[in-house]
């Protein structure tokens, strides 16, 4: 009788585990794509050169994953190009920020990764210095996706001298940015820092 109860309990447990597994995303979705591996060493070198030895490599890798799925020839429906998905106007601007970027080659992986890290650094340096590093990167990523000017105007719209990151997030759409774009803009740093970054922590530090 006792053995029958044990067998029944084990069967119930197995059914419960199978039901739970069905609710979880396939493991394949949580892996680093094969296309990323050939760019790993280049990204690490680029991050250290353009950011410093404390570069959050895992963040940059997650951002490339989000932007282009590691496809150097990627072109978005609005015309963003390459691994970093730069619009032509951004490509022209970033080329003025470093001699290494003067060639303007958005489809060249080395150029695109250098441009992405350089732009992230430029944005990060313009985030509130009193924020924690993760919050500063959150702001930089929102700015990469939707423009630093929009974030700054939304910060000003709070009426606070030093609004928190959460307070500025809550003000999305209350300045010049149309509220319809807030879901995408707020989701962008969340997907990179929370969802994708853990997959790349073996590549280097994260935030």
C-alpha positions in Angstrom: 0.0 0.0 0.0 2.8 2.3 1.0 4.6 1.7 -2.3 1.4 2.4 -4.3 1.1 5.7 -2.5 4.7 6.6 -3.3 4.2 5.7 -7.0 1.1 7.8 -7.1 2.8 10.8 -5.5 5.7 10.4 -8.0 3.3 10.3 -10.9 1.6 13.5 -9.7 4.9 15.2 -9.3 6.0 14.3 -12.8 2.7 15.6 -14.3 3.2 18.8 -12.4 6.8 19.2 -13.6 5.7 18.6 -17.2 3.0 21.2 -16.9 5.4 23.7 -15.5 7.9 23.0 -18.3 5.2 23.6 -20.9 4.8 27.1 -19.5 8.5 28.0 -19.6 10.1 29.4 -22.8 12.1 26.9 -24.8 15.8 26.8 -23.7 16.9 27.7 -27.3 15.5 31.2 -26.7 17.8 31.7 -23.7 21.0 30.8 -25.5 23.6 33.0 -27.2 23.1 32.7 -31.0 25.9 31.1 -32.9 26.2 34.2 -35.0 27.3 36.1 -31.9 30.3 33.9 -31.1 32.5 35.0 -34.0 32.2 38.6 -32.8 32.9 37.9 -29.1 36.6 38.7 -29.1 36.1 41.8 -31.3 33.4 43.2 -29.0 35.5 42.6 -25.8 38.6 44.4 -27.4 36.4 47.2 -28.7 34.6 47.7 -25.4 38.0 47.9 -23.5 39.4 50.3 -26.1 36.4 52.6 -26.3 35.1 52.4 -22.7 37.8 51.2 -20.5 38.7 48.0 -18.6 35.6 48.3 -16.6 33.4 48.2 -19.7 30.0 46.4 -19.2 30.7 43.9 -22.0 27.6 41.9 -21.3 25.4 45.0 -21.7 26.9 45.8 -25.1 26.5 42.2 -26.2 22.8 42.2 -25.1 22.3 45.5 -27.0 23.7 44.1 -30.2 21.5 41.0 -29.7 18.5 43.3 -29.4 19.3 45.6 -32.2 20.3 43.3 -35.0 20.4 39.7 -33.7 24.1 39.8 -34.7 23.4 40.3 -38.4 26.0 42.7 -39.9 23.8 43.3 -43.0 20.6 44.0 -41.0 18.4 46.9 -42.2 15.3 47.9 -40.3 12.0 49.0 -41.9 13.0 52.6 -41.1 16.5 52.3 -42.6 18.7 51.6 -39.5 21.8 49.7 -40.6 24.2 47.1 -39.4 24.9 45.4 -36.1 24.4 48.7 -34.2 21.3 49.7 -36.2 22.5 53.3 -36.8 20.3 55.6 -38.9 22.4 57.4 -41.7 22.2 60.7 -39.8 23.6 59.1 -36.6 26.3 57.4 -38.7 27.4 60.8 -40.0 27.4 62.3 -36.5 29.2 59.5 -34.7 31.9 59.7 -37.4 32.8 63.1 -36.0 33.3 61.8 -32.5 36.4 59.6 -33.2 39.0 59.3 -35.9 38.4 55.5 -35.8 34.8 56.1 -37.0 35.5 58.5 -39.8 35.1 55.9 -42.5 31.3 55.6 -41.9 30.9 51.8 -42.4 27.8 50.7 -40.6 27.8 47.3 -42.2 31.4 46.6 -41.1 31.2 44.7 -37.8 34.4 46.4 -36.4 33.1 49.8 -37.2 29.5 49.1 -35.9 30.7 47.7 -32.6 33.1 50.7 -32.1 30.3 53.1 -32.9 27.8 51.4 -30.5 30.2 51.5 -27.6 31.3 55.0 -28.4 27.8 56.3 -28.6 26.8 54.4 -25.4 29.8 56.1 -23.6 28.8 59.5 -25.0 25.3 59.1 -23.7 26.3 57.5 -20.4 28.6 60.5 -19.7 25.5 62.8 -20.0 23.4 60.9 -17.5 23.0 62.1 -13.9 26.3 61.4 -12.1 24.4 60.7 -8.8 22.6 57.7 -10.3 23.9 54.2 -9.7 25.8 52.7 -12.8 22.9 50.5 -13.7 20.5 53.4 -13.7 22.9 55.5 -15.7 23.1 52.7 -18.3 19.3 52.5 -18.3 19.1 56.2 -19.1 21.8 55.8 -21.8 19.9 52.9 -23.4 16.6 54.9 -23.4 18.5 57.7 -25.1 20.1 55.4 -27.6 16.6 54.2 -28.5 14.7 57.4 -28.4 16.9 60.4 -28.1 18.7 62.0 -25.2 16.8 65.2 -25.6 13.5 63.5 -25.0 14.8 62.1 -21.7 16.2 65.4 -20.6 12.9 67.2 -21.3 10.9 64.5 -19.4 13.3 64.8 -16.5 12.7 68.6 -16.5 8.9 68.0 -16.7 8.9 66.4 -13.3 9.7 69.8 -11.7 12.3 68.1 -9.5 15.9 69.2 -9.2 17.1 65.6 -9.1 14.4 63.3 -10.1 15.0 59.6 -9.7 15.3 57.3 -12.7 11.8 55.9 -11.9 10.3 59.4 -11.7 11.6 60.3 -15.1 10.4 56.9 -16.5 6.9 57.8 -15.1 7.1 61.1 -17.0 7.6 59.5 -20.4 5.2 61.1 -22.9 4.7 64.2 -20.8 7.1 66.4 -22.7 7.6 66.3 -26.5 7.7 62.5 -26.9 4.4 61.1 -28.0 3.1 58.7 -25.3 2.5 56.0 -27.9 6.3 55.5 -28.1 6.8 55.0 -24.3 6.1 51.3 -24.3 8.9 50.6 -26.7 11.3 53.2 -25.2 10.8 51.9 -21.6 10.9 48.3 -22.8 14.2 48.7 -24.6 16.5 49.0 -21.5 14.5 46.5 -19.6 14.9 43.8 -22.3 18.6 44.5 -22.6 19.5 44.7 -18.9 17.0 42.3 -17.4 16.1 39.7 -20.1 19.1 39.4 -22.5 22.1 40.5 -20.4 22.3 37.4 -18.2 23.0 35.3 -21.3 26.2 37.2 -22.0 27.7 37.4 -18.5 30.3 34.9 -19.4 31.6 37.4 -22.0 32.5 40.0 -19.3 31.0 42.3 -16.6 27.5 43.4 -16.7 25.3 45.9 -14.8 
